[in-house]
Amino acid sequence: MRNVDSLVESLIESMLETILELAERIRKMDEEEFEQWKQRWKQQLKHAPAQQFYTLKEVASMLRLSERTIFRYIHSGRIKAVKTGKKWIIPREEIEKITLGR
């Protein structure tokens, strides 16, 4: 039972760190900046229709978040991804959910 409690506590700490990091980024971003970022993101999606999957590193770069944050999103279930060998593959739809569903 202690192992489960420890795991839950660790998961909660990780999720809290992610939430605080995102809250800080959002606080620093004004509405106009967010709208510009969202428009850039939509343009990127329009110009890359053939690419349906992205690596963790690509997603981190596109969202301007750390790879660790994207990794936390995957492990918390916020982003669905598949591990192939040593790389995580993230479907385009998952990225759209995060960016457009703010």
TAURGI-V513411 format. One line per field, one symbol per residue. ss: DSSP state (@ for helix, = for strand, . for the rest). A space follows every 50 residues. Layout:
ss=???
This chain:
ss=.@@@@@@@@@@@@@@@@@@@@@@@@@@@..@@@@@@@@@@@@@@@@@... ..===@@@@@@@@...@@@@@@@@@@....====..=====@@@@@@@@@ ..
